Amino acid sequence: MLQVQREVHLSAHPDGMPSEDNFSIVETAIIEPGEGEILIKNRYMSVDPAMRPPLSNGQQKLNQVMQAGAIGNVVASRHPDFAEGDLVQHRLGWREYALSDTKGVTKIDAQGMSETLYLHVLGTTGFTAWGGLLITGELKQGENVFVSAAAGAVGSVAAQIAKIKQCYTIGSAGSDEKCRWLTEDLGLDAAINYREGSLRHQLKNAAPNGLDVYFENVGGEHLDAALPRMNALGRIPVCGMISAYNAAGARSTGVTTLSNMIYNRITMKGFVVYEFEPMREQFLSDMRGWISAGSMLYRETVLQGIENAPRALIGLFKGENVGKMLVKLS
Ligand SMILES: NC(=O)c1ccc[n+]([C@@H]2O[C@H](COP(=O)([O-])OP(=O)(O)OC[C@H]3O[C@@H](n4cnc5c(N)ncnc54)[C@H](OP(=O)(O)O)[C@@H]3O)[C@@H](O)[C@H]2O)c1
């Protein structure tokens, strides 16, 4: 067995857009598991926008491994519930090997599906889209829906769930190529390239019947444009506000249209995926069914090698991913 493994540490708190210099690749010894422990060899690491605010607010400690999710195989076990070869999921960070007392480590029964799906459509991002749209957003059949960052991991799932529920669905994304994927492959009714012209005018044209649900991933200008389009009793499930994450305190640009909430009695509600945990089986059953029926498509943007993990994280803020951003370990 190899004697050393590599992991990614935060070496300086970024101010604004992070740079690769804010991170370092550190070699550490691989430690054999003691009684009750397992050693995991990671195969894929998750790269998520939510990792950005902790880099500046002190939650992610300097010279410590980057907190993140990953999947891998057990390569040595001294725990009765885990055997060599088991596929497992955990949040032990961006590292090639992880030693664990098994707390927070979950075995995955892939059920014939590709293992990487458990880091997106069948994992946290899929569950976020499902719960945010159906539970928090109280989506009803045939409504009018707008999803921002619609070509990303959460957004592409949310937009397709809206289509499965026969909703008129609009997505926004940062390039014409992404917009073509949304309309031509995912079947959205309209797609807006928010980098081209006025988002507010484009959304007005794309939503002739207004919006019943705005699935919020971006914040700032997107929220400002969506609020005036909301129909009476519309809902805005607030999933994320990525446009704010590089700013100190994750402050977004000014939203000036909040008064639209009053007469139309709009509900805007934040949520975190963990609150849907009691409904995980329902989510998995829905999602497996949709994937098998071909009504839930997905894409992955995969960077190779642990040394590229910082670049992958920075890439999320430049729109370099389509679908889920992942790092594959050799
Ligand atoms: N509440 C929860 O429990 C929960 C759980 C998971 C994720 N989230 C949130 O869900 C959102 C999407 O996460 P994800 O993992 O699926 O990431 P993602 O959408 O796959 O990747 C981020 C995408 O956001 C877009 N983007 C980046 N900066 C932007 C900006 N300034 N303005 C507009 N678009 C921008 C980029 O696409 P373009 O090319 O389109 O710009 C990029 O590809 C994030 O806000 C995240 O924090 C929330």
The ligand as a MOL file (V3000), in Angstrom:
LIG
                    3D

  0  0  0     0  0            999 V3000
M  V30 BEGIN CTAB
M  V30 COUNTS 48 52 0 0 0
M  V30 BEGIN ATOM
M  V30 1 N -30.2840 24.9720 0.5190 0
M  V30 2 C -29.5790 23.8500 0.3810 0
M  V30 3 O -29.7050 22.9180 1.1720 0
M  V30 4 C -28.6420 23.7190 -0.7770 0
M  V30 5 C -28.0060 22.4980 -1.0660 0
M  V30 6 C -27.1730 22.4320 -2.1940 0
M  V30 7 C -26.9700 23.5600 -2.9860 0
M  V30 8 N -27.5830 24.7270 -2.6600 0 CHG=1
M  V30 9 C -27.4330 25.9380 -3.4890 0
M  V30 10 O -27.8850 25.6400 -4.8010 0
M  V30 11 C -27.2520 26.4980 -5.7360 0
M  V30 12 C -26.6890 25.6540 -6.8730 0
M  V30 13 O -25.7040 24.7790 -6.3470 0
M  V30 14 P -25.0600 23.6320 -7.2710 0
M  V30 15 O -24.2700 22.7460 -6.3900 0
M  V30 16 O -26.1130 23.0540 -8.1160 0 CHG=-1
M  V30 17 O -24.0390 24.4650 -8.1670 0
M  V30 18 P -24.1120 24.6130 -9.7440 0
M  V30 19 O -25.3830 25.2900 -10.0880 0
M  V30 20 O -23.8300 23.3010 -10.3650 0
M  V30 21 O -22.8720 25.5560 -10.0490 0
M  V30 22 C -22.9410 26.9020 -9.8500 0
M  V30 23 C -23.4640 27.6240 -11.1130 0
M  V30 24 O -23.9270 28.9020 -10.7210 0
M  V30 25 C -23.7990 29.8100 -11.7920 0
M  V30 26 N -23.2450 31.0660 -11.2680 0
M  V30 27 C -22.0670 31.2500 -10.6390 0
M  V30 28 N -21.9230 32.5470 -10.2970 0
M  V30 29 C -23.0430 33.1760 -10.7370 0
M  V30 30 C -23.4900 34.5320 -10.6940 0
M  V30 31 N -22.7430 35.4970 -10.1290 0
M  V30 32 N -24.6850 34.8330 -11.2350 0
M  V30 33 C -25.4330 33.8710 -11.8240 0
M  V30 34 N -25.0660 32.5710 -11.9010 0
M  V30 35 C -23.8910 32.2470 -11.3540 0
M  V30 36 C -22.8380 29.1780 -12.8050 0
M  V30 37 O -23.5470 28.8690 -13.9920 0
M  V30 38 P -23.8240 29.9550 -15.1630 0
M  V30 39 O -22.9660 29.5760 -16.3060 0
M  V30 40 O -25.2670 29.7720 -15.4280 0
M  V30 41 O -23.4610 31.2880 -14.6050 0
M  V30 42 C -22.3730 27.8780 -12.1440 0
M  V30 43 O -22.2490 26.8310 -13.0480 0
M  V30 44 C -26.1840 27.2560 -4.9560 0
M  V30 45 O -26.6760 28.5440 -4.6430 0
M  V30 46 C -26.0150 26.4360 -3.6970 0
M  V30 47 O -25.5350 27.1890 -2.6230 0
M  V30 48 C -28.4110 24.8300 -1.5720 0
M  V30 END ATOM
M  V30 BEGIN BOND
M  V30 1 1 1 2
M  V30 2 2 2 3
M  V30 3 1 2 4
M  V30 4 1 4 5
M  V30 5 2 4 48
M  V30 6 2 5 6
M  V30 7 1 6 7
M  V30 8 2 7 8
M  V30 9 1 8 9
M  V30 10 1 8 48
M  V30 11 1 9 10
M  V30 12 1 9 46
M  V30 13 1 10 11
M  V30 14 1 11 12
M  V30 15 1 11 44
M  V30 16 1 12 13
M  V30 17 1 13 14
M  V30 18 2 14 15
M  V30 19 1 14 16
M  V30 20 1 14 17
M  V30 21 1 17 18
M  V30 22 2 18 19
M  V30 23 1 18 20
M  V30 24 1 18 21
M  V30 25 1 21 22
M  V30 26 1 22 23
M  V30 27 1 23 24
M  V30 28 1 23 42
M  V30 29 1 24 25
M  V30 30 1 25 26
M  V30 31 1 25 36
M  V30 32 1 26 27
M  V30 33 1 26 35
M  V30 34 2 27 28
M  V30 35 1 28 29
M  V30 36 1 29 30
M  V30 37 2 29 35
M  V30 38 1 30 31
M  V30 39 2 30 32
M  V30 40 1 32 33
M  V30 41 2 33 34
M  V30 42 1 34 35
M  V30 43 1 36 37
M  V30 44 1 36 42
M  V30 45 1 37 38
M  V30 46 2 38 39
M  V30 47 1 38 40
M  V30 48 1 38 41
M  V30 49 1 42 43
M  V30 50 1 44 45
M  V30 51 1 44 46
M  V30 52 1 46 47
M  V30 END BOND
M  V30 END CTAB
M  END
